[in-house]
Amino acid sequence: ASLPLTSDLDEILQDDSIQMVFEVMSEGEAGLHAIRQFLEKGKHVISANKAAIASDFFGIQEAARRGNCHFRFEAAVAGGIPLIDPLAKLRRLNVISQIRGILNTSTNFILSGLNEGRPKEEVLALARRLGTLEEDPTDDLEGYDARRKLAILASMVLAREIDERQIPCLGINDLAAEDFAWAASQNRQVKLIACLDRKPDSFSLSVLPTALPLSDRLGETPGQMNRVEIRGDRIGLLSFMGKGGGMYPTAHAIWPDFLDVLGSKALCYDQEVSDLQDLSLDREGLFYVRPAHEGEGQLVRMSLAQALTSHDQGHVIMELA
């Protein structure tokens, strides 16, 4: 028999025979509204909607707690890599001091081609033809997609609501052939790196184009793959790598959540009162700075706030790792 189809959210809400909902919308506000309603109706939710989750992480946790329901979201970050569930356990056993990762498949595919010296338009056209780049690529190319995913990971680790819009973020749109040629001349590759650094009394977050040494494992991450590194005080450095976004990796990530819902007690993330200061903009680093329309790049040590100001003034910015 064929499965029933409906476009009426209320029909699903009122059907008591539906105990679990797979929520895979891409629109944040509508998705968040639906997630809250499902949880408050006592329906377990498995979601891949990073925009919804990043916008109200702990609000969703509270709705799940009130409904005594599971809210699972493995598919929302890093595609097919099993990352959320291991991190949920690691954070209970370790102080997580750093997360670094390549969290966006589209930009990694594009940057892999550009690092090889291929023309930008050729690489973009191939990404569109393969379906790696969406029709409107703004969220990917400007770094917003990776920023949302970092906000989710940071909320988990820091136990506080992270406003994704406050995370310093630069995408890859401004990068030109001369920037990749410079990186190659320095034995480096350019990647879009999402980073959380935590110290005893502060933390910093960023999503930045970063010129990585060839010896850096993140720099070796090819094409449509994602890689995330997590450092804990007891376990040390752990690395997770696998297929990032896309239909099949996302679908694969949903099913382990389904199996966990069937066989375990619902657990929620608690928000904590913390004295940790957000020093994202104060963090200093070594940056490659190039006037957008003329001149050569120079290396400048400055704060992230100064780097963002320089970008707003028309400079191309890359951090050096």
The 8 nearest C-alpha neighbors of each residue, nearest first, counted from 0:
[[1, 2, 3, 4, 5, 16, 17, 14],
 [2, 0, 3, 4, 5, 6, 17, 16],
 [1, 3, 4, 0, 5, 17, 11, 6],
 [4, 2, 1, 5, 0, 6, 11, 10],
 [5, 3, 2, 6, 1, 7, 11, 10],
 [4, 6, 7, 3, 10, 8, 11, 9],
 [5, 7, 8, 4, 10, 9, 11, 3],
 [8, 6, 10, 5, 9, 11, 12, 4],
 [9, 7, 11, 10, 6, 12, 33, 5],
 [8, 10, 12, 11, 7, 13, 14, 6],
 [9, 11, 13, 7, 8, 12, 14, 5],
 [12, 10, 14, 9, 8, 13, 7, 17],
 [13, 11, 9, 10, 14, 37, 8, 40],
 [14, 12, 10, 11, 15, 9, 40, 17],
 [13, 15, 11, 16, 12, 17, 10, 9],
 [16, 14, 17, 13, 18, 12, 11, 42],
 [15, 17, 14, 18, 13, 11, 19, 42],
 [18, 16, 15, 14, 19, 11, 42, 20],
 [17, 19, 42, 16, 43, 15, 20, 41],
 [18, 20, 43, 42, 17, 44, 21, 45],
 [19, 21, 44, 22, 43, 45, 42, 18],
 [20, 22, 45, 46, 44, 23, 19, 253],
 [23, 21, 46, 24, 45, 20, 47, 44],
 [24, 22, 47, 48, 46, 21, 25, 30],
 [23, 25, 26, 48, 22, 30, 47, 27],
 [24, 26, 48, 27, 23, 50, 30, 49],
 [27, 25, 24, 29, 30, 28, 50, 51],
 [26, 28, 51, 50, 30, 29, 31, 25],
 [27, 29, 31, 30, 26, 51, 32, 50],
 [30, 28, 32, 31, 27, 26, 33, 51],
 [29, 31, 33, 27, 28, 32, 51, 26],
 [30, 32, 51, 34, 28, 33, 29, 27],
 [31, 33, 29, 35, 30, 34, 28, 36],
 [32, 34, 30, 36, 31, 35, 37, 29],
 [35, 33, 31, 37, 36, 32, 30, 38],
 [36, 34, 38, 32, 33, 37, 39, 62],
 [35, 37, 39, 33, 34, 38, 40, 32],
 [36, 38, 40, 34, 42, 39, 35, 33],
 [39, 37, 41, 42, 35, 40, 63, 36],
 [38, 40, 66, 36, 41, 37, 35, 62],
 [41, 39, 37, 38, 42, 36, 66, 12],
 [40, 42, 66, 38, 39, 68, 37, 43],
 [43, 41, 18, 38, 19, 37, 40, 44],
 [42, 44, 19, 69, 68, 70, 20, 38],
 [45, 43, 20, 70, 19, 21, 46, 69],
 [44, 46, 71, 21, 72, 70, 22, 20],
 [47, 45, 22, 72, 48, 23, 21, 44],
 [46, 48, 75, 74, 23, 72, 49, 22],
 [47, 49, 46, 50, 51, 25, 23, 75],
 [48, 50, 75, 52, 51, 53, 47, 147],
 [49, 51, 27, 53, 48, 52, 54, 147],
 [52, 50, 27, 31, 54, 49, 48, 53],
 [51, 53, 49, 56, 54, 50, 55, 48],
 [54, 52, 151, 50, 56, 147, 51, 55],
 [53, 55, 51, 52, 50, 56, 162, 163],
 [56, 54, 58, 53, 57, 52, 59, 51],
 [57, 55, 52, 59, 58, 53, 54, 60],
 [56, 58, 60, 59, 55, 61, 160, 270],
 [57, 59, 61, 55, 60, 56, 62, 35],
 [58, 60, 62, 57, 61, 56, 63, 55],
 [61, 59, 57, 63, 58, 62, 267, 64],
 [60, 62, 64, 58, 63, 59, 57, 65],
 [61, 63, 59, 65, 64, 60, 38, 39],
 [64, 62, 68, 60, 66, 61, 38, 65],
 [63, 65, 67, 61, 62, 66, 60, 68],
 [66, 64, 62, 63, 67, 61, 39, 68],
 [65, 67, 41, 39, 63, 68, 64, 38],
 [68, 66, 64, 65, 63, 41, 265, 69],
 [69, 67, 63, 43, 66, 265, 41, 38],
 [68, 70, 265, 43, 71, 44, 63, 260],
 [69, 71, 44, 45, 43, 63, 68, 72],
 [72, 70, 45, 256, 69, 73, 46, 44],
 [71, 73, 46, 74, 75, 45, 47, 70],
 [72, 74, 83, 75, 252, 71, 76, 253],
 [73, 75, 47, 252, 249, 72, 78, 253],
 [74, 76, 47, 49, 72, 73, 48, 78],
 [77, 75, 148, 74, 78, 73, 49, 102],
 [78, 76, 243, 102, 80, 225, 79, 244],
 [77, 79, 243, 244, 249, 248, 74, 80],
 [78, 80, 248, 252, 242, 249, 243, 251],
 [81, 79, 241, 82, 78, 77, 240, 242],
 [82, 80, 83, 79, 84, 73, 252, 85],
 [83, 81, 85, 80, 84, 86, 73, 239],
 [84, 82, 86, 73, 85, 87, 81, 72],
 [83, 85, 87, 86, 82, 88, 81, 73],
 [86, 84, 88, 87, 82, 83, 89, 81],
 [85, 87, 89, 83, 88, 84, 90, 82],
 [88, 86, 84, 85, 90, 89, 83, 91],
 [87, 89, 85, 86, 91, 90, 84, 92],
 [90, 88, 86, 92, 91, 87, 93, 85],
 [89, 91, 93, 92, 88, 87, 86, 156],
 [92, 90, 89, 88, 93, 87, 94, 86],
 [91, 93, 89, 90, 88, 94, 233, 231],
 [94, 92, 90, 231, 232, 233, 95, 89],
 [93, 95, 231, 232, 96, 90, 92, 233],
 [96, 94, 231, 93, 97, 230, 90, 232],
 [95, 97, 197, 230, 196, 231, 94, 198],
 [98, 96, 196, 230, 195, 95, 229, 197],
 [97, 99, 229, 195, 194, 228, 230, 100],
 [100, 98, 194, 228, 193, 227, 195, 97],
 [99, 101, 227, 193, 192, 226, 102, 228],
 [100, 102, 225, 226, 192, 103, 227, 191],
 [101, 103, 145, 77, 225, 100, 104, 193],
 [104, 102, 145, 105, 106, 101, 107, 144],
 [103, 105, 223, 107, 243, 106, 244, 108],
 [106, 104, 108, 107, 131, 132, 103, 109],
 [107, 105, 109, 108, 104, 103, 110, 140],
 [106, 108, 110, 104, 109, 105, 222, 111],
 [107, 109, 222, 111, 105, 223, 106, 110],
 [110, 108, 106, 112, 107, 111, 122, 113],
 [109, 111, 113, 107, 112, 108, 114, 106],
 [110, 112, 114, 108, 109, 113, 222, 107],
 [113, 111, 115, 109, 110, 114, 117, 122],
 [112, 114, 110, 116, 115, 117, 111, 109],
 [113, 115, 111, 116, 112, 110, 179, 188],
 [116, 114, 112, 113, 117, 111, 110, 179],
 [117, 115, 113, 114, 118, 112, 179, 176],
 [116, 118, 113, 115, 112, 119, 122, 121],
 [119, 117, 121, 120, 122, 116, 113, 176],
 [118, 120, 122, 121, 123, 117, 113, 176],
 [121, 119, 123, 122, 118, 124, 125, 117],
 [120, 122, 124, 118, 119, 123, 125, 117],
 [121, 123, 125, 119, 124, 120, 109, 112],
 [124, 122, 126, 120, 125, 121, 119, 127],
 [125, 123, 127, 121, 126, 122, 120, 128],
 [124, 126, 128, 122, 127, 123, 129, 121],
 [127, 125, 131, 123, 132, 129, 124, 128],
 [128, 126, 132, 130, 124, 125, 129, 131],
 [127, 129, 125, 130, 126, 124, 131, 132],
 [130, 128, 126, 131, 127, 125, 132, 124],
 [129, 131, 127, 132, 128, 126, 133, 245],
 [132, 130, 126, 129, 105, 127, 133, 104],
 [133, 131, 127, 126, 130, 105, 136, 134],
 [134, 132, 136, 135, 131, 130, 127, 139],
 [133, 135, 136, 132, 127, 130, 137, 131],
 [134, 136, 133, 137, 138, 132, 139, 140],
 [137, 135, 133, 139, 138, 134, 140, 132],
 [138, 136, 140, 139, 135, 141, 143, 142],
 [139, 137, 143, 144, 141, 136, 140, 142],
 [138, 140, 142, 136, 137, 144, 141, 143],
 [139, 141, 137, 170, 142, 171, 138, 172],
 [142, 140, 170, 138, 139, 143, 137, 169],
 [141, 143, 170, 139, 145, 140, 144, 138],
 [144, 142, 138, 146, 145, 141, 139, 147],
 [145, 143, 138, 147, 146, 139, 142, 148],
 [144, 146, 148, 102, 142, 147, 143, 103],
 [145, 147, 143, 149, 144, 148, 142, 150],
 [148, 146, 150, 144, 149, 145, 53, 163],
 [147, 149, 145, 151, 150, 146, 76, 152],
 [148, 150, 146, 152, 151, 147, 153, 145],
 [149, 151, 147, 153, 148, 163, 152, 161],
 [152, 150, 154, 148, 53, 149, 153, 155],
 [153, 151, 149, 155, 154, 150, 156, 148],
 [152, 154, 150, 156, 155, 151, 157, 149],
 [155, 153, 151, 159, 158, 157, 152, 160],
 [154, 156, 152, 153, 158, 157, 151, 268],
 [155, 157, 153, 154, 158, 90, 152, 95],
 [156, 158, 154, 159, 153, 155, 271, 160],
 [159, 157, 270, 154, 155, 271, 156, 269],
 [160, 158, 270, 154, 157, 271, 161, 272],
 [159, 161, 154, 162, 57, 56, 158, 270],
 [160, 162, 150, 154, 163, 159, 153, 151],
 [163, 161, 164, 165, 160, 150, 54, 166],
 [162, 164, 165, 166, 150, 147, 161, 146],
 [165, 163, 162, 166, 167, 146, 147, 161],
 [164, 166, 163, 162, 167, 161, 168, 279],
 [165, 167, 163, 164, 205, 204, 168, 146],
 [168, 166, 205, 165, 206, 204, 280, 279],
 [167, 169, 206, 205, 207, 166, 142, 170],
 [170, 168, 207, 142, 206, 141, 208, 171],
 [169, 171, 141, 142, 140, 172, 207, 208],
 [170, 172, 173, 174, 140, 141, 208, 169],
 [171, 173, 174, 170, 140, 141, 175, 169],
 [174, 172, 171, 315, 175, 170, 291, 316],
 [173, 175, 171, 172, 178, 315, 176, 179],
 [174, 176, 178, 177, 173, 179, 119, 172],
 [177, 175, 179, 178, 180, 174, 116, 113],
 [178, 176, 180, 179, 175, 181, 174, 182],
 [179, 177, 181, 180, 176, 175, 174, 182],
 [178, 180, 182, 176, 181, 177, 114, 183],
 [181, 179, 177, 183, 178, 182, 176, 184],
 [180, 182, 184, 178, 179, 183, 177, 185],
 [181, 183, 187, 179, 185, 184, 180, 188],
 [184, 182, 186, 180, 185, 187, 181, 179],
 [183, 185, 181, 182, 186, 180, 187, 179],
 [184, 186, 182, 183, 187, 181, 212, 180],
 [187, 185, 183, 184, 213, 212, 182, 188],
 [186, 188, 212, 182, 211, 213, 183, 185],
 [187, 189, 211, 210, 218, 182, 114, 183],
 [188, 190, 210, 209, 211, 208, 110, 114],
 [189, 191, 209, 208, 192, 110, 188, 210],
 [192, 190, 208, 207, 209, 101, 193, 206],
 [193, 191, 101, 207, 100, 206, 190, 208],
 [192, 194, 206, 100, 99, 205, 149, 101],
 [195, 193, 99, 205, 98, 204, 192, 206],
 [194, 196, 204, 98, 97, 203, 99, 197],
 [197, 195, 97, 203, 202, 96, 194, 204],
 [198, 196, 202, 96, 97, 201, 195, 203],
 [197, 199, 201, 200, 202, 96, 196, 275],
 [200, 198, 201, 197, 275, 202, 96, 94],
 [199, 201, 275, 198, 276, 274, 202, 197],
 [202, 200, 276, 275, 198, 277, 199, 197],
 [203, 201, 197, 277, 196, 198, 278, 276],
 [202, 204, 279, 278, 196, 277, 195, 197],
 [205, 203, 195, 279, 194, 166, 196, 167],
 [204, 206, 167, 194, 166, 193, 168, 207],
 [205, 207, 193, 168, 192, 146, 169, 194],
 [208, 206, 169, 192, 191, 209, 168, 205],
 [209, 207, 191, 317, 190, 192, 318, 171],
 [208, 210, 318, 317, 190, 189, 319, 207],
 [211, 209, 189, 319, 188, 187, 318, 320],
 [210, 212, 187, 188, 320, 218, 209, 189],
 [213, 211, 187, 214, 215, 186, 188, 210],
 [212, 214, 187, 215, 186, 218, 211, 188],
 [213, 215, 212, 216, 218, 211, 219, 187],
 [216, 214, 218, 212, 217, 213, 211, 219],
 [217, 215, 219, 218, 214, 220, 213, 226],
 [218, 216, 219, 220, 215, 226, 100, 101],
 [217, 219, 216, 215, 220, 211, 188, 213],
 [218, 220, 216, 217, 221, 215, 213, 214],
 [219, 221, 217, 218, 224, 226, 225, 216],
 [222, 220, 224, 219, 111, 223, 108, 107],
 [223, 221, 108, 224, 111, 107, 220, 104],
 [222, 224, 104, 108, 243, 242, 221, 107],
 [223, 225, 242, 243, 241, 222, 221, 220],
 [226, 224, 243, 101, 241, 240, 102, 242],
 [225, 227, 240, 101, 239, 100, 217, 241],
 [228, 226, 100, 239, 99, 238, 101, 240],
 [229, 227, 238, 99, 98, 237, 100, 239],
 [230, 228, 98, 237, 236, 97, 238, 231],
 [229, 231, 236, 235, 97, 95, 96, 237],
 [232, 230, 95, 235, 93, 234, 94, 233],
 [231, 233, 94, 93, 235, 234, 95, 230],
 [234, 232, 231, 235, 93, 92, 94, 230],
 [233, 235, 231, 232, 236, 93, 230, 237],
 [236, 234, 231, 230, 233, 232, 237, 229],
 [235, 237, 230, 229, 231, 234, 238, 228],
 [238, 236, 229, 228, 230, 235, 239, 234],
 [239, 237, 228, 227, 229, 240, 236, 226],
 [238, 240, 227, 226, 228, 237, 80, 241],
 [241, 239, 226, 225, 80, 227, 238, 224],
 [242, 240, 80, 224, 225, 243, 79, 226],
 [241, 243, 224, 79, 225, 223, 248, 78],
 [242, 244, 78, 225, 77, 224, 104, 79],
 [245, 243, 78, 104, 248, 249, 77, 242],
 [244, 246, 248, 247, 249, 243, 78, 131],
 [245, 247, 249, 248, 250, 244, 251, 78],
 [246, 248, 250, 249, 245, 251, 79, 244],
 [249, 247, 79, 251, 78, 250, 245, 246],
 [250, 248, 78, 252, 74, 251, 247, 246],
 [251, 249, 247, 253, 252, 248, 246, 254],
 [250, 252, 248, 249, 253, 254, 247, 79],
 [253, 251, 74, 249, 79, 250, 254, 73],
 [252, 254, 250, 256, 251, 74, 255, 257],
 [253, 255, 257, 256, 252, 251, 258, 250],
 [256, 254, 258, 257, 253, 252, 259, 251],
 [257, 255, 259, 254, 258, 253, 71, 260],
 [256, 258, 254, 260, 255, 259, 261, 253],
 [257, 259, 255, 261, 256, 260, 254, 262],
 [260, 258, 256, 262, 261, 257, 263, 255],
 [261, 259, 257, 258, 262, 263, 256, 69],
 [262, 260, 258, 259, 263, 257, 256, 264],
 [261, 263, 259, 260, 258, 264, 257, 265],
 [264, 262, 259, 260, 261, 265, 258, 266],
 [263, 265, 266, 262, 260, 69, 259, 68],
 [264, 266, 69, 68, 263, 267, 67, 260],
 [267, 265, 264, 69, 268, 64, 70, 68],
 [268, 266, 60, 269, 64, 265, 63, 70],
 [267, 269, 60, 270, 266, 155, 57, 158],
 [270, 268, 271, 267, 158, 57, 60, 159],
 [269, 271, 158, 159, 57, 268, 272, 160],
 [272, 270, 158, 273, 159, 269, 157, 160],
 [273, 271, 270, 274, 159, 158, 275, 157],
 [272, 274, 275, 271, 159, 158, 276, 157],
 [273, 275, 276, 200, 272, 201, 277, 199],
 [276, 274, 201, 200, 273, 277, 202, 199],
 [277, 275, 201, 278, 274, 202, 200, 203],
 [276, 278, 202, 279, 203, 201, 275, 204],
 [279, 277, 281, 203, 280, 202, 276, 282],
 [278, 280, 203, 204, 281, 282, 277, 202],
 [279, 281, 304, 303, 278, 282, 302, 167],
 [282, 280, 278, 302, 279, 303, 283, 304],
 [281, 283, 302, 279, 280, 303, 278, 284],
 [284, 282, 302, 301, 303, 281, 300, 285],
 [283, 285, 300, 301, 302, 286, 282, 318],
 [284, 286, 300, 319, 299, 318, 301, 298],
 [287, 285, 318, 299, 298, 317, 319, 300],
 [286, 288, 298, 317, 297, 316, 296, 318],
 [289, 287, 316, 296, 297, 315, 286, 298],
 [288, 290, 296, 315, 314, 295, 291, 297],
 [291, 289, 314, 293, 292, 294, 315, 313],
 [290, 292, 314, 315, 313, 289, 293, 173],
 [293, 291, 290, 294, 313, 289, 314, 315],
 [294, 292, 290, 291, 295, 289, 296, 314],
 [293, 295, 290, 296, 289, 292, 291, 297],
 [296, 294, 289, 297, 293, 290, 288, 177],
 [295, 297, 289, 288, 287, 294, 298, 290],
 [296, 298, 288, 287, 299, 289, 295, 286],
 [299, 297, 287, 286, 288, 285, 300, 296],
 [298, 300, 286, 285, 301, 297, 287, 288],
 [301, 299, 285, 284, 286, 298, 283, 302],
 [302, 300, 283, 284, 299, 305, 285, 303],
 [301, 303, 283, 305, 304, 282, 281, 284],
 [302, 304, 306, 280, 305, 282, 283, 281],
 [303, 305, 280, 307, 302, 306, 308, 281],
 [306, 304, 308, 302, 303, 307, 309, 301],
 [305, 307, 303, 309, 308, 304, 310, 302],
 [308, 306, 310, 304, 309, 305, 303, 311],
 [309, 307, 305, 311, 310, 306, 312, 304],
 [308, 310, 312, 306, 307, 311, 314, 305],
 [309, 311, 314, 307, 313, 312, 308, 315],
 [312, 310, 308, 313, 309, 307, 314, 306],
 [311, 313, 309, 310, 314, 308, 307, 290],
 [314, 312, 310, 311, 291, 290, 309, 315],
 [315, 313, 290, 310, 291, 289, 309, 312],
 [314, 316, 289, 291, 288, 310, 173, 290],
 [317, 315, 288, 287, 314, 310, 286, 318],
 [318, 316, 287, 208, 209, 286, 210, 319],
 [317, 319, 286, 209, 285, 210, 287, 208],
 [320, 318, 210, 209, 285, 286, 211, 317],
 [319, 211, 210, 318, 209, 212, 285, 284]]
